[in-house]
Amino acid sequence: MTGWTGTKAGRSGPRTRWRRFHTAQDTLLWRWPKTTAHSTPTNLPICPICGSPGRPVPPETVSHMVNAVPDGFTSHGYAMCLSPTCEVVYFGPAIFLKQDVKVRVWFKERDPSVPVCYCKSVSSSEIMAHVLDRGCCKDLADVQRHTGANTGRNCLTMNPGGT
């Protein structure tokens, strides 16, 4: 999958930001959320359980992350609930809770051993050990070099957020 980000004239204003994803099956074109003067998204999907904003998730991510795919399942049209206290991970045509997903979602868990980088299996406790205990990391480049975090290329199918 390749990504492209750009701007072009659109109905919602003189310049609208778009993100294009190319997959083997299709091309997805998502418009980034509109923002107000305070940069608060105004058209994000809303979780039907907790009412918190969500973020659209690529179809490949949902199809790889759910434990059991129900009959008639379609992976299109899902969003991830961004509330750390809500049990919902994905919502859309169906709702998938934390126990319905193959991996634990880092921002929905308090356990520091939960990965924050799923491609390289790096947890927040490992990053903190490099920064605080060993003192070998002073910035993101150091963390990437020492732990491998944020250097993988399989986020689409290994990270529950698809990023």
Secondary structure, DSSP 8 states (H G I E B T S, - for coil): -EEEEEEEEETTEEEEEEEEEE-SS-EEEEE---B-TT--BSS--B-TTT--BEEE--HHHHHHHBSS--TT---SS-EEE--TT-SEEEESSSEEEGGGBSS--GGG---TTSEEETTTTEEHHHHHIIIIIS----SHHHHHHHH-TT--S-HHHHSTT--
